[in-house]
Amino acid sequence: MNRFKNTGFADRLSAAADAKKAQLERAARARSAAESPAAFERRAAREAVRVARDARIAERTAAKLAAEARHAAALAAAQVAEAAAREASLQAEQEARDAEFAERTARDATEEAERQAARDARYAARKAQKRKGR
């Protein structure tokens, strides 16, 4: 069993021509298969599937963006409400501090008036004592 055949030049040329002819026939069959109506239908079906898939992806993306927009709007509304509540709380605290300051000022003024009256009373008593003692 000889692995290599002892072929002549003509045999090799013939084999090359046969191989080339077979390759051309395969290419022609592939080209005719690609141009057949069934191939056009398969390509159209694949294109329709691709378009439907792209449409579904676009719908999901739009729904996701809409949900994110609603969430962002709700979050913004909550932040605005929180800021308003915080502002109202700060305003109430400021009013309470102002009221406390006014009360303290009034109390200090009353105490100062009482001290002044007590001092005046002591002064008047000393004066009266000196006049009596003369």
KAHULIN-V987084 format. One record per residue. N is the residue number from 1. RES is the residue in three letters. SS is DSSP state (a for helix, b for strand, c for the rest). D_FIRST is the distance of its C-alpha to the first C-alpha in Angstrom with 2 decimals. Layout:
N RES SS D_FIRST
N RES SS D_FIRST
This chain:
1 MET c 0.00
2 ASN c 3.65
3 ARG c 6.15
4 PHE c 8.85
5 LYS c 9.60
6 ASN c 12.05
7 THR c 14.94
8 GLY c 18.51
9 PHE a 21.58
10 ALA a 22.71
11 ASP a 19.56
12 ARG a 20.01
13 LEU a 23.72
14 SER a 23.16
15 ALA a 20.92
16 ALA a 23.64
17 ALA a 26.35
18 ASP a 24.80
19 ALA a 24.52
20 LYS a 28.09
21 LYS a 29.32
22 ALA a 27.85
23 GLN a 29.49
24 LEU a 32.78
25 GLU a 32.70
26 ARG a 32.23
27 ALA a 35.11
28 ALA a 37.27
29 ARG a 36.73
30 ALA a 37.59
31 ARG a 40.62
32 SER a 41.83
33 ALA a 41.37
34 ALA a 43.41
35 GLU c 46.10
36 SER c 46.37
37 PRO a 49.64
38 ALA a 47.94
39 ALA a 46.71
40 PHE a 50.26
41 GLU a 51.63
42 ARG a 49.28
43 ARG a 50.28
44 ALA a 53.94
45 ALA a 53.66
46 ARG a 52.11
47 GLU a 54.88
48 ALA a 57.53
49 VAL a 56.19
50 ARG a 56.23
51 VAL a 59.79
52 ALA a 60.97
53 ARG a 59.44
54 ASP a 61.14
55 ALA a 64.40
56 ARG a 64.23
57 ILE a 63.55
58 ALA a 66.52
59 GLU a 68.74
60 ARG a 67.86
61 THR a 68.52
62 ALA a 71.83
63 ALA a 72.86
64 LYS a 72.01
65 LEU a 74.00
66 ALA a 76.91
67 ALA a 76.92
68 GLU a 76.87
69 ALA a 79.72
70 ARG a 81.74
71 HIS a 81.14
72 ALA a 82.18
73 ALA a 85.29
74 ALA a 86.22
75 LEU a 85.70
76 ALA a 87.83
77 ALA a 90.53
78 ALA a 90.51
79 GLN a 90.81
80 VAL a 93.68
81 ALA a 95.40
82 GLU a 94.88
83 ALA a 96.28
84 ALA a 99.26
85 ALA a 99.87
86 ARG a 99.60
87 GLU a 102.01
88 ALA a 104.43
89 SER a 104.20
90 LEU a 104.87
91 GLN a 107.77
92 ALA a 109.23
93 GLU a 108.90
94 GLN a 110.62
95 GLU a 113.41
96 ALA a 113.83
97 ARG a 114.06
98 ASP a 116.56
99 ALA a 118.64
100 GLU a 118.56
101 PHE a 119.59
102 ALA a 122.45
103 GLU a 123.58
104 ARG a 123.45
105 THR a 125.36
106 ALA a 128.00
107 ARG a 128.27
108 ASP a 128.61
109 ALA a 131.26
110 THR a 133.14
111 GLU a 132.99
112 GLU a 134.15
113 ALA a 137.03
114 GLU a 137.96
115 ARG a 137.89
116 GLN a 139.97
117 ALA a 142.42
118 ALA a 142.63
119 ARG a 143.17
120 ASP a 145.84
121 ALA a 147.49
122 ARG a 147.57
123 TYR a 148.95
124 ALA a 151.59
125 ALA a 152.48
126 ARG a 152.92
127 LYS a 155.05
128 ALA a 157.12
129 GLN a 157.48
130 LYS a 158.72
131 ARG a 161.22
132 LYS a 162.51
133 GLY a 162.86
134 ARG c 165.04
